[in-house]
Amino acid sequence: MFFRQKKAKGYTYLQIVENRWEKGKTRQRVLGTLGRLDQLQESGQLDGLLESGARFAESLLVLSEHRRGELPSVGTRRIGAPMVFERLWQETGCAEVIGELLNERSFEFPVERAIFSAVLHRLVSPGSDRSCFAWRDAYRIEGAEGLDLHHAYRAMAWLGELLDEGVPNGALAPRCTKDRIEEALFARERDLFSGLELVFFDTTSIYFEGEGGETLGQYGHSKDHRKNRKQIVVGAVLDQEGRPLCCEMWPGNTTDVKTLVPVAERLQKRFGIQRICVVADRGMVKDQTLEELEERGWDYIIGTRMRNQKEVRDEVLGRAGRYQTVSPRRTTKKDPSPLQVKEVRVGEHRYVVCLNEEHAAKDRADREAILASLEHRLHQGATSLVGNRGYRRYLSAQGRGFKIDPDKIERDRRFDGKWVLRTSTDLAAADVALVYKQLWMVEDIFRSMKSLLETRPVYHRTDEAIRGHVFCSFLALRLRAELEARLAARAESFDWAEIVRDLDRLEEVTLERHDTRFLLRTEAHGVVGKVFQTVGIALPPTLRKVS
């Protein structure tokens, strides 16, 4: 039923009408005419009628009283992120796999809920487990109501608990509970990974405020430039679509070049990969590592150090040849100008030279800016410039001072917009370049992972708890990758900060009226509606009675 205005003889009348279904058609029937609209409004009869009817529409009355400030809220909790990531947590199998492993143990608290709370915290507001405990009060996380801080610590320790299997031969780290979780998740999605041959691998470091456990916390090369802090080295492996497979953790003094072969070998054993192709950046590989990869029969696509490797600098870049333009498999608004490639063979080594004209123009502009600044400062007699790597590249000694060297400038031009790949695959040069270009996508994911892993300060004192703490960040990365993949499948693209911000604005307000409680959902702003549709869940009703 609804109100309808009816005009007749110069006046507007207010009617109550209902829709009826008759003989396959919708027909309207007037239930009654209340009178002239102007007279009803002037006399106040219409307001009285609506107010009287509102007594029988409790929800409408609650909303009306709340808007007038007559019905204050007794509590507010955020519901957007918990609802979205709870669905992904279930559908990716994380909840089921963890639950099955927990059946082997007896805990007096819901460990799986403690882990999910930590994962959600990493996604929404990364921080320590102590900060997670305080943060959780603002969110409605089903089943996590009775958890305490010590429960979170025990859950982290279980994730990093060592298995009786010890350290596999050639591995740098022992097996623990989190390894079983990774392998079970992989087994669930085996169809998705059935063609797994290509993996991307990178590492980062996380420093500690404290000692960093019994063995993990060590001094090493800090990517955070915190040499005075002990750290842990964390590596992550992703497939060609950017799906996280597993993460590894080593003491902070482990170098990148020592991790690649053991990780690849362990991957092959853990996940039953028949053929493996390692794609890695130039900082992770030395000649000895390449020899080990070749001895094992593993393919690789590795970035080279153009300026430092004589073979690449003098022979590969010195060869003439025609470039071919590479057509990307998929394009985005962030794609740079077309990539050009050419193949060069030096002895038994196969190289692919890549050129991007947009990057070349930037390199030229950067060099001109440096040279202009350098020339100005040289006229001022600034001999300390040689200490600056950017300046030193273009300088040569002249008496007691320095001068700009035209030959060095000319040699530097050879590198504009270029990078060189070395590969053992039989892929076409264009495909080699496209595969390596995917590493940039993965590096974006690693930058995201870095923010998720920035869970400092890390107060855990045991290796087990530290491993569990970091693994929760890895699980958060899995959920994030899953959501972004689903959005991409629907041709949706949102910034992560935008997703988190809008989900955090979706709240559930508890109202109380005459000993009855209601839950009022706030308006869904921004991308919330599309994110909910993407994961297949409906927004809660605007108002519902709970008691």
MARROZA-816076 format. One record per residue (C-alpha): residue in three letters; chain; x negated, y, z. Coordinates in nm, 3 decimals. Layout:
<rs>
    aa   ch         u         v         w
   ALA    A         X         Y         Z
...
</rs>
This chain:
<rs>
    aa   ch         u         v         w
   MET    A     0.000     0.000     0.000
   PHE    A    -0.103     0.357    -0.061
   PHE    A     0.022     0.716    -0.072
   ARG    A     0.125     0.865    -0.406
   GLN    A     0.225     1.217    -0.503
   LYS    A     0.537     1.252    -0.717
   LYS    A     0.624     1.582    -0.885
   ALA    A     0.991     1.665    -0.946
   LYS    A     1.173     1.995    -1.009
   GLY    A     0.865     2.204    -0.926
   TYR    A     0.790     2.030    -0.594
   THR    A     0.542     1.756    -0.491
   TYR    A     0.679     1.466    -0.286
   LEU    A     0.478     1.212    -0.087
   GLN    A     0.570     0.848    -0.138
   ILE    A     0.456     0.516     0.005
   VAL    A     0.399     0.269    -0.279
   GLU    A     0.294    -0.094    -0.301
   ASN    A     0.148    -0.297    -0.586
   ARG    A     0.326    -0.621    -0.675
   TRP    A     0.238    -0.900    -0.919
   GLU    A     0.538    -0.985    -1.136
   LYS    A     0.539    -1.201    -1.446
   GLY    A     0.164    -1.173    -1.500
   LYS    A     0.157    -0.794    -1.461
   THR    A     0.093    -0.547    -1.181
   ARG    A     0.398    -0.339    -1.098
   GLN    A     0.446    -0.061    -0.842
   ARG    A     0.744    -0.032    -0.607
   VAL    A     0.828     0.276    -0.402
   LEU    A     0.886     0.173    -0.040
   GLY    A     0.995     0.517     0.069
   THR    A     0.973     0.888     0.005
   LEU    A     0.850     1.081     0.310
   GLY    A     0.953     1.424     0.184
   ARG    A     0.806     1.733     0.029
   LEU    A     0.428     1.741     0.078
   ASP    A     0.414     2.114     0.158
   GLN    A     0.679     2.084     0.430
   LEU    A     0.513     1.776     0.584
   GLN    A     0.181     1.959     0.602
   GLU    A     0.324     2.285     0.743
   SER    A     0.528     2.109     1.012
   GLY    A     0.242     1.885     1.123
   GLN    A     0.458     1.578     1.070
   LEU    A     0.204     1.424     0.834
   ASP    A    -0.078     1.455     1.088
   GLY    A     0.143     1.307     1.358
   LEU    A     0.240     1.016     1.134
   LEU    A    -0.123     0.936     1.048
   GLU    A    -0.234     0.964     1.412
   SER    A     0.048     0.737     1.522
   GLY    A    -0.041     0.479     1.259
   ALA    A    -0.408     0.495     1.352
   ARG    A    -0.327     0.322     1.680
   PHE    A    -0.265     0.008     1.475
   ALA    A    -0.588     0.052     1.272
   GLU    A    -0.852     0.000     1.539
   SER    A    -1.152     0.016     1.308
   LEU    A    -1.041     0.344     1.158
   LEU    A    -0.984     0.484     1.504
   VAL    A    -1.331     0.379     1.620
   LEU    A    -1.492     0.544     1.319
   SER    A    -1.290     0.860     1.366
   GLU    A    -1.374     0.888     1.735
   HIS    A    -1.741     0.820     1.670
   ARG    A    -1.760     1.092     1.405
   ARG    A    -1.601     1.342     1.645
   GLY    A    -1.862     1.251     1.907
   GLU    A    -1.600     1.102     2.140
   LEU    A    -1.750     0.753     2.119
   PRO    A    -2.126     0.760     2.180
   SER    A    -2.349     0.470     2.081
   VAL    A    -2.486     0.236     2.348
   GLY    A    -2.768     0.095     2.133
   THR    A    -2.928     0.105     1.787
   ARG    A    -3.135    -0.160     1.608
   ARG    A    -3.289    -0.173     1.263
   ILE    A    -3.162    -0.458     1.048
   GLY    A    -3.280    -0.403     0.689
   ALA    A    -3.627    -0.559     0.698
   PRO    A    -3.529    -0.849     0.931
   MET    A    -3.242    -0.951     0.701
   VAL    A    -3.441    -0.933     0.376
   PHE    A    -3.755    -1.105     0.500
   GLU    A    -3.565    -1.363     0.704
   ARG    A    -3.404    -1.478     0.378
   LEU    A    -3.744    -1.495     0.204
   TRP    A    -3.895    -1.668     0.509
   GLN    A    -3.633    -1.940     0.475
   GLU    A    -3.633    -1.972     0.095
   THR    A    -4.011    -1.986     0.058
   GLY    A    -4.015    -2.276     0.303
   CYS    A    -4.219    -2.103     0.573
   ALA    A    -3.960    -2.165     0.844
   GLU    A    -3.909    -2.530     0.747
   VAL    A    -4.279    -2.616     0.717
   ILE    A    -4.369    -2.455     1.048
   GLY    A    -4.068    -2.620     1.212
   GLU    A    -4.172    -2.967     1.091
   LEU    A    -4.523    -2.925     1.229
   LEU    A    -4.383    -2.800     1.558
   ASN    A    -4.182    -3.121     1.594
   GLU    A    -4.513    -3.288     1.675
   ARG    A    -4.556    -3.064     1.979
   SER    A    -4.349    -2.957     2.277
   PHE    A    -4.330    -2.585     2.345
   GLU    A    -4.086    -2.426     2.587
   PHE    A    -4.032    -2.121     2.362
   PRO    A    -3.941    -2.075     1.991
   VAL    A    -4.287    -2.065     1.833
   GLU    A    -4.151    -2.022     1.481
   ARG    A    -3.962    -1.709     1.592
   ALA    A    -4.277    -1.567     1.749
   ILE    A    -4.466    -1.623     1.423
   PHE    A    -4.192    -1.467     1.211
   SER    A    -4.185    -1.163     1.440
   ALA    A    -4.560    -1.119     1.390
   VAL    A    -4.526    -1.158     1.012
   LEU    A    -4.242    -0.904     0.998
   HIS    A    -4.451    -0.664     1.203
   ARG    A    -4.735    -0.688     0.950
   LEU    A    -4.494    -0.610     0.666
   VAL    A    -4.326    -0.312     0.827
   SER    A    -4.575    -0.156     1.068
   PRO    A    -4.913    -0.337     1.085
   GLY    A    -5.076    -0.338     1.426
   SER    A    -5.198    -0.557     1.709
   ASP    A    -4.992    -0.833     1.867
   ARG    A    -4.957    -0.615     2.175
   SER    A    -4.803    -0.336     1.966
   CYS    A    -4.579    -0.594     1.796
   PHE    A    -4.429    -0.685     2.131
   ALA    A    -4.319    -0.324     2.193
   TRP    A    -4.218    -0.266     1.829
   ARG    A    -3.986    -0.567     1.820
   ASP    A    -3.734    -0.408     2.058
   ALA    A    -3.620    -0.170     1.784
   TYR    A    -3.526    -0.456     1.546
   ARG    A    -3.261    -0.724     1.541
   ILE    A    -3.460    -1.046     1.493
   GLU    A    -3.237    -1.347     1.546
   GLY    A    -3.371    -1.591     1.806
   ALA    A    -3.656    -1.367     1.923
   GLU    A    -3.475    -1.204     2.214
   GLY    A    -3.647    -1.391     2.497
   LEU    A    -4.003    -1.379     2.367
   ASP    A    -4.280    -1.225     2.577
   LEU    A    -4.632    -1.111     2.489
   HIS    A    -4.795    -1.431     2.614
   HIS    A    -4.570    -1.628     2.377
   ALA    A    -4.717    -1.437     2.082
   TYR    A    -5.072    -1.517     2.200
   ARG    A    -4.989    -1.887     2.234
   ALA    A    -4.828    -1.894     1.889
   MET    A    -5.139    -1.737     1.733
   ALA    A    -5.361    -1.992     1.910
   TRP    A    -5.148    -2.280     1.774
   LEU    A    -5.184    -2.153     1.416
   GLY    A    -5.562    -2.145     1.451
   GLU    A    -5.594    -2.465     1.652
   LEU    A    -5.863    -2.701     1.523
   LEU    A    -5.762    -3.037     1.381
   ASP    A    -5.941    -3.357     1.474
   GLU    A    -6.075    -3.379     1.118
   GLY    A    -6.360    -3.138     1.196
   VAL    A    -6.550    -2.946     0.928
   PRO    A    -6.527    -3.102     0.578
   ASN    A    -6.857    -3.172     0.401
   GLY    A    -6.991    -2.857     0.238
   ALA    A    -6.722    -2.636     0.391
   LEU    A    -6.803    -2.323     0.586
   ALA    A    -6.502    -2.339     0.816
   PRO    A    -6.322    -2.613     1.015
   ARG    A    -5.972    -2.731     0.934
   CYS    A    -5.695    -2.601     1.155
   THR    A    -5.315    -2.588     1.174
   LYS    A    -5.285    -2.305     0.924
   ASP    A    -5.447    -2.530     0.658
   ARG    A    -5.168    -2.784     0.696
   ILE    A    -4.911    -2.506     0.655
   GLU    A    -5.075    -2.383     0.334
   GLU    A    -5.090    -2.733     0.189
   ALA    A    -4.727    -2.808     0.277
   LEU    A    -4.611    -2.482     0.119
   PHE    A    -4.811    -2.566    -0.194
   ALA    A    -4.653    -2.912    -0.208
   ARG    A    -4.303    -2.759    -0.189
   GLU    A    -4.378    -2.537    -0.488
   ARG    A    -4.577    -2.789    -0.685
   ASP    A    -4.368    -2.732    -0.998
   LEU    A    -4.456    -2.364    -0.992
   PHE    A    -4.825    -2.445    -0.961
   SER    A    -4.829    -2.749    -1.190
   GLY    A    -5.043    -2.567    -1.444
   LEU    A    -5.284    -2.433    -1.183
   GLU    A    -5.625    -2.401    -1.343
   LEU    A    -5.703    -2.035    -1.290
   VAL    A    -5.762    -1.887    -0.945
   PHE    A    -5.871    -1.545    -0.827
   PHE    A    -6.088    -1.512    -0.522
   ASP    A    -6.200    -1.210    -0.321
   THR    A    -6.306    -1.128     0.032
   THR    A    -6.275    -0.850     0.284
   SER    A    -6.400    -0.791     0.637
   ILE    A    -6.222    -0.695     0.958
   TYR    A    -6.410    -0.553     1.252
   PHE    A    -6.331    -0.614     1.617
   GLU    A    -6.301    -0.377     1.909
   GLY    A    -6.416    -0.659     2.138
   GLU    A    -6.647    -0.958     2.101
   GLY    A    -6.448    -1.134     1.830
   GLY    A    -6.408    -1.483     1.972
   GLU    A    -6.670    -1.745     2.048
   THR    A    -6.823    -1.777     1.699
   LEU    A    -6.626    -1.573     1.443
   GLY    A    -6.733    -1.228     1.555
   GLN    A    -7.078    -1.158     1.407
   TYR    A    -7.265    -0.857     1.275
   GLY    A    -7.283    -0.845     0.896
   HIS    A    -7.233    -0.631     0.586
   SER    A    -6.929    -0.422     0.681
   LYS    A    -6.693    -0.318     0.402
   ASP    A    -6.541    -0.078     0.656
   HIS    A    -6.883     0.085     0.710
   ARG    A    -6.879    -0.013     1.077
   LYS    A    -7.217    -0.180     1.119
   ASN    A    -7.199    -0.133     1.495
   ARG    A    -6.899    -0.366     1.524
   LYS    A    -6.877    -0.741     1.509
   GLN    A    -6.653    -0.863     1.229
   ILE    A    -6.491    -1.158     1.058
   VAL    A    -6.500    -1.226     0.682
   VAL    A    -6.163    -1.316     0.529
   GLY    A    -6.121    -1.462     0.181
   ALA    A    -5.796    -1.514    -0.006
   VAL    A    -5.716    -1.719    -0.315
   LEU    A    -5.436    -1.629    -0.556
   ASP    A    -5.311    -1.803    -0.868
   GLN    A    -5.284    -1.640    -1.211
   GLU    A    -4.941    -1.497    -1.127
   GLY    A    -5.061    -1.333    -0.808
   ARG    A    -4.907    -1.594    -0.575
   PRO    A    -5.120    -1.639    -0.261
   LEU    A    -5.243    -1.997    -0.220
   CYS    A    -5.455    -1.990     0.092
   CYS    A    -5.690    -1.784     0.302
   GLU    A    -6.027    -1.870     0.454
   MET    A    -6.212    -1.722     0.750
   TRP    A    -6.583    -1.722     0.829
   PRO    A    -6.818    -1.559     1.079
   GLY    A    -6.891    -1.195     1.004
   ASN    A    -7.248    -1.258     0.887
   THR    A    -7.134    -1.480     0.594
   THR    A    -7.215    -1.322     0.257
   ASP    A    -6.984    -1.327    -0.045
   VAL    A    -7.223    -1.520    -0.265
   LYS    A    -7.230    -1.809    -0.015
   THR    A    -6.852    -1.850    -0.012
   LEU    A    -6.754    -1.893    -0.376
   VAL    A    -6.871    -2.249    -0.443
   PRO    A    -6.758    -2.397    -0.106
   VAL    A    -6.416    -2.234    -0.146
   ALA    A    -6.374    -2.362    -0.503
   GLU    A    -6.480    -2.711    -0.397
   ARG    A    -6.243    -2.710    -0.103
   LEU    A    -5.957    -2.584    -0.323
   GLN    A    -6.002    -2.874    -0.559
   LYS    A    -5.982    -3.125    -0.275
   ARG    A    -5.702    -2.961    -0.078
   PHE    A    -5.462    -2.899    -0.365
   GLY    A    -5.561    -3.175    -0.606
   ILE    A    -5.658    -2.936    -0.883
   GLN    A    -5.801    -3.134    -1.175
   ARG    A    -5.960    -2.842    -1.355
   ILE    A    -6.058    -2.511    -1.208
   CYS    A    -6.158    -2.176    -1.355
   VAL    A    -6.298    -1.923    -1.111
   VAL    A    -6.245    -1.553    -1.183
   ALA    A    -6.450    -1.325    -0.961
   ASP    A    -6.605    -0.981    -0.955
   ARG    A    -6.973    -0.919    -1.014
   GLY    A    -7.059    -0.859    -0.649
   MET    A    -6.980    -1.219    -0.556
   VAL    A    -7.207    -1.410    -0.793
   LYS    A    -7.578    -1.470    -0.837
   ASP    A    -7.757    -1.683    -1.095
   GLN    A    -7.786    -1.971    -0.850
   THR    A    -7.409    -1.963    -0.792
   LEU    A    -7.343    -1.977    -1.167
   GLU    A    -7.575    -2.275    -1.198
   GLU    A    -7.385    -2.455    -0.923
   LEU    A    -7.052    -2.385    -1.097
   GLU    A    -7.188    -2.520    -1.422
   GLU    A    -7.333    -2.831    -1.256
   ARG    A    -6.986    -2.912    -1.119
   GLY    A    -6.825    -2.856    -1.457
   TRP    A    -6.615    -2.563    -1.337
   ASP    A    -6.528    -2.288    -1.579
   TYR    A    -6.574    -1.930    -1.477
   ILE    A    -6.516    -1.573    -1.590
   ILE    A    -6.751    -1.347    -1.398
   GLY    A    -6.818    -0.975    -1.417
   THR    A    -7.184    -0.885    -1.464
   ARG    A    -7.401    -0.605    -1.325
   MET    A    -7.466    -0.423    -1.651
   ARG    A    -7.732    -0.185    -1.523
   ASN    A    -7.922    -0.435    -1.309
   GLN    A    -7.930    -0.747    -1.529
   LYS    A    -8.198    -0.715    -1.796
   GLU    A    -8.035    -0.964    -2.034
   VAL    A    -7.706    -0.775    -2.024
   ARG    A    -7.855    -0.426    -2.027
   ASP    A    -8.106    -0.478    -2.307
   GLU    A    -7.971    -0.758    -2.523
   VAL    A    -7.596    -0.781    -2.479
   LEU    A    -7.523    -0.408    -2.490
   GLY    A    -7.789    -0.361    -2.759
   ARG    A    -7.620    -0.594    -3.010
   ALA    A    -7.417    -0.439    -3.290
   GLY    A    -7.076    -0.582    -3.372
   ARG    A    -6.719    -0.494    -3.449
   TYR    A    -6.471    -0.460    -3.165
   GLN    A    -6.121    -0.604    -3.186
   THR    A    -5.823    -0.451    -3.012
   VAL    A    -5.661    -0.662    -2.744
   SER    A    -5.283    -0.672    -2.715
   PRO    A    -5.179    -0.721    -2.350
   ARG    A    -4.939    -1.002    -2.271
   ARG    A    -4.719    -0.759    -2.088
   THR    A    -4.729    -0.384    -2.051
   THR    A    -4.637    -0.151    -1.770
   LYS    A    -4.624     0.224    -1.733
   LYS    A    -4.962     0.197    -1.558
   ASP    A    -5.138     0.029    -1.851
   PRO    A    -5.437     0.230    -1.974
   SER    A    -5.530     0.280    -2.340
   PRO    A    -5.579    -0.035    -2.553
   LEU    A    -5.873    -0.255    -2.465
   GLN    A    -6.136    -0.343    -2.726
   VAL    A    -6.360    -0.650    -2.706
   LYS    A    -6.643    -0.822    -2.887
   GLU    A    -6.828    -1.147    -2.823
   VAL    A    -7.207    -1.166    -2.784
   ARG    A    -7.416    -1.482    -2.738
   VAL    A    -7.763    -1.474    -2.589
   GLY    A    -7.913    -1.821    -2.593
   GLU    A    -7.666    -2.053    -2.419
   HIS    A    -7.491    -1.768    -2.244
   ARG    A    -7.163    -1.633    -2.376
   TYR    A    -7.066    -1.274    -2.303
   VAL    A    -6.762    -1.060    -2.377
   VAL    A    -6.817    -0.684    -2.398
   CYS    A    -6.506    -0.482    -2.312
   LEU    A    -6.449    -0.116    -2.400
   ASN    A    -6.174     0.115    -2.282
   GLU    A    -6.178     0.455    -2.453
   GLU    A    -5.978     0.618    -2.176
   HIS    A    -6.234     0.506    -1.918
   ALA    A    -6.515     0.613    -2.152
   ALA    A    -6.375     0.966    -2.170
   LYS    A    -6.357     0.978    -1.791
   ASP    A    -6.717     0.854    -1.760
   ARG    A    -6.832     1.126    -1.999
   ALA    A    -6.646     1.397    -1.811
   ASP    A    -6.782     1.277    -1.477
   ARG    A    -7.138     1.277    -1.612
   GLU    A    -7.104     1.630    -1.753
   ALA    A    -6.978     1.754    -1.418
   ILE    A    -7.271     1.590    -1.235
   LEU    A    -7.525     1.733    -1.482
   ALA    A    -7.381     2.083    -1.455
   SER    A    -7.406     2.070    -1.077
   LEU    A    -7.750     1.913    -1.093
   GLU    A    -7.892     2.178    -1.326
   HIS    A    -7.760     2.457    -1.105
   ARG    A    -7.914     2.309    -0.792
   LEU    A    -8.247     2.236    -0.961
   HIS    A    -8.279     2.605    -1.045
   GLN    A    -8.244     2.668    -0.674
   GLY    A    -8.537     2.436    -0.606
   ALA    A    -8.337     2.164    -0.425
   THR    A    -8.591     1.880    -0.424
   SER    A    -8.376     1.674    -0.184
   LEU    A    -8.146     1.587    -0.476
   VAL    A    -8.349     1.273    -0.544
   GLY    A    -8.191     1.119    -0.237
   ASN    A    -7.851     1.129    -0.405
   ARG    A    -7.792     0.817    -0.620
   GLY    A    -7.556     1.000    -0.854
   TYR    A    -7.819     1.267    -0.922
   ARG    A    -8.124     1.039    -0.916
   ARG    A    -7.993     0.844    -1.213
   TYR    A    -8.067     1.142    -1.442
   LEU    A    -8.391     1.272    -1.287
   SER    A    -8.761     1.214    -1.352
   ALA    A    -9.065     1.354    -1.172
   GLN    A    -9.223     1.677    -1.294
   GLY    A    -9.524     1.788    -1.094
   ARG    A    -9.407     1.836    -0.739
   GLY    A    -9.046     1.860    -0.843
   PHE    A    -8.795     1.695    -1.073
   LYS    A    -8.631     1.755    -1.407
   ILE    A    -8.329     1.623    -1.593
   ASP    A    -8.440     1.340    -1.821
   PRO    A    -8.262     1.337    -2.164
   ASP    A    -8.363     0.973    -2.223
   LYS    A    -8.190     0.863    -1.902
   ILE    A    -7.878     1.054    -2.005
   GLU    A    -7.880     0.877    -2.341
   ARG    A    -7.925     0.534    -2.180
   ASP    A    -7.639     0.609    -1.943
   ARG    A    -7.406     0.682    -2.236
   ARG    A    -7.433     0.318    -2.340
   PHE    A    -7.227     0.216    -2.037
   ASP    A    -6.937     0.460    -2.089
   GLY    A    -6.603     0.279    -2.055
   LYS    A    -6.765    -0.065    -2.076
   TRP    A    -6.792    -0.375    -1.868
   VAL    A    -6.942    -0.710    -1.959
   LEU    A    -6.810    -1.054    -1.871
   ARG    A    -6.994    -1.383    -1.871
   THR    A    -6.788    -1.696    -1.923
   SER    A    -6.825    -2.069    -1.968
   THR    A    -6.472    -2.112    -2.105
   ASP    A    -6.378    -2.176    -2.467
   LEU    A    -6.109    -1.907    -2.454
   ALA    A    -6.104    -1.646    -2.727
   ALA    A    -6.281    -1.321    -2.634
   ALA    A    -5.949    -1.138    -2.616
   ASP    A    -5.808    -1.395    -2.374
   VAL    A    -6.118    -1.378    -2.156
   ALA    A    -6.074    -1.001    -2.130
   LEU    A    -5.703    -1.031    -2.049
   VAL    A    -5.767    -1.290    -1.779
   TYR    A    -6.032    -1.073    -1.617
   LYS    A    -5.800    -0.775    -1.646
   GLN    A    -5.558    -0.970    -1.429
   LEU    A    -5.821    -0.953    -1.159
   TRP    A    -5.736    -0.583    -1.134
   MET    A    -5.380    -0.683    -1.052
   VAL    A    -5.514    -0.921    -0.791
   GLU    A    -5.741    -0.650    -0.653
   ASP    A    -5.429    -0.437    -0.607
   ILE    A    -5.285    -0.724    -0.407
   PHE    A    -5.604    -0.747    -0.205
   ARG    A    -5.581    -0.376    -0.130
   SER    A    -5.230    -0.446    -0.006
   MET    A    -5.365    -0.738     0.189
   LYS    A    -5.631    -0.512     0.338
   SER    A    -5.359    -0.287     0.477
   LEU    A    -5.173    -0.591     0.610
   LEU    A    -5.492    -0.723     0.764
   GLU    A    -5.571    -0.391     0.930
   THR    A    -5.415    -0.520     1.247
   ARG    A    -5.674    -0.361     1.471
   PRO    A    -5.739    -0.346     1.749
   VAL    A    -5.783    -0.725     1.763
   TYR    A    -5.794    -0.816     2.130
   HIS    A    -5.791    -1.195     2.099
   ARG    A    -6.083    -1.362     2.273
   THR    A    -6.071    -1.708     2.114
   ASP    A    -6.146    -1.819     1.760
   GLU    A    -5.812    -2.003     1.746
   ALA    A    -5.605    -1.694     1.828
   ILE    A    -5.806    -1.478     1.587
   ARG    A    -5.746    -1.726     1.303
   GLY    A    -5.374    -1.730     1.381
   HIS    A    -5.362    -1.351     1.401
   VAL    A    -5.516    -1.316     1.054
   PHE    A    -5.306    -1.598     0.909
   CYS    A    -4.987    -1.411     1.001
   SER    A    -5.110    -1.130     0.776
   PHE    A    -5.158    -1.385     0.498
   LEU    A    -4.801    -1.512     0.545
   ALA    A    -4.684    -1.151     0.525
   LEU    A    -4.869    -1.122     0.195
   ARG    A    -4.682    -1.430     0.066
   LEU    A    -4.345    -1.275     0.150
   ARG    A    -4.441    -0.944    -0.005
   ALA    A    -4.561    -1.115    -0.324
   GLU    A    -4.235    -1.314    -0.338
   LEU    A    -4.019    -1.003    -0.307
   GLU    A    -4.219    -0.812    -0.566
   ALA    A    -4.203    -1.108    -0.807
   ARG    A    -3.824    -1.125    -0.770
   LEU    A    -3.792    -0.751    -0.826
   ALA    A    -4.012    -0.774    -1.136
   ALA    A    -3.792    -1.055    -1.272
   ARG    A    -3.500    -0.810    -1.252
   ALA    A    -3.708    -0.537    -1.419
   GLU    A    -3.715    -0.341    -1.092
   SER    A    -4.031    -0.167    -0.974
   PHE    A    -4.050     0.019    -0.643
   ASP    A    -4.340     0.140    -0.435
   TRP    A    -4.394    -0.075    -0.128
   ALA    A    -4.379     0.230     0.100
   GLU    A    -4.042     0.317    -0.054
   ILE    A    -3.904    -0.032     0.012
   VAL    A    -4.018    -0.036     0.375
   ARG    A    -3.896     0.320     0.439
   ASP    A    -3.546     0.259     0.302
   LEU    A    -3.507    -0.080     0.473
   ASP    A    -3.608     0.079     0.802
   ARG    A    -3.329     0.335     0.766
   LEU    A    -3.062     0.064     0.765
   GLU    A    -2.946     0.037     1.124
   GLU    A    -2.680    -0.129     1.333
   VAL    A    -2.522     0.096     1.596
   THR    A    -2.343    -0.061     1.894
   LEU    A    -2.028     0.126     1.999
   GLU    A    -1.811     0.053     2.302
   ARG    A    -1.442     0.142     2.331
   HIS    A    -1.217     0.022     2.612
   ASP    A    -1.452    -0.269     2.701
   THR    A    -1.464    -0.377     2.337
   ARG    A    -1.789    -0.363     2.140
   PHE    A    -1.822    -0.280     1.773
   LEU    A    -2.121    -0.285     1.537
   LEU    A    -2.141     0.007     1.297
   ARG    A    -2.374    -0.025     0.998
   THR    A    -2.535     0.295     0.876
   GLU    A    -2.533     0.393     0.510
   ALA    A    -2.763     0.205     0.273
   HIS    A    -3.006     0.459     0.127
   GLY    A    -3.242     0.450    -0.169
   VAL    A    -3.346     0.106    -0.292
   VAL    A    -3.178    -0.096    -0.015
   GLY    A    -2.883    -0.208    -0.228
   LYS    A    -3.105    -0.337    -0.510
   VAL    A    -3.343    -0.512    -0.269
   PHE    A    -3.052    -0.689    -0.098
   GLN    A    -2.912    -0.795    -0.437
   THR    A    -3.254    -0.923    -0.542
   VAL    A    -3.285    -1.158    -0.244
   GLY    A    -2.918    -1.262    -0.270
   ILE    A    -2.771    -1.126     0.052
   ALA    A    -2.477    -0.896     0.112
   LEU    A    -2.480    -0.585     0.322
   PRO    A    -2.298    -0.631     0.656
   PRO    A    -1.953    -0.470     0.678
   THR    A    -1.947    -0.105     0.778
   LEU    A    -1.777    -0.187     1.110
   ARG    A    -1.706    -0.514     1.285
   LYS    A    -1.583    -0.614     1.628
   VAL    A    -1.819    -0.834     1.832
   SER    A    -1.645    -0.862     2.170
</rs>
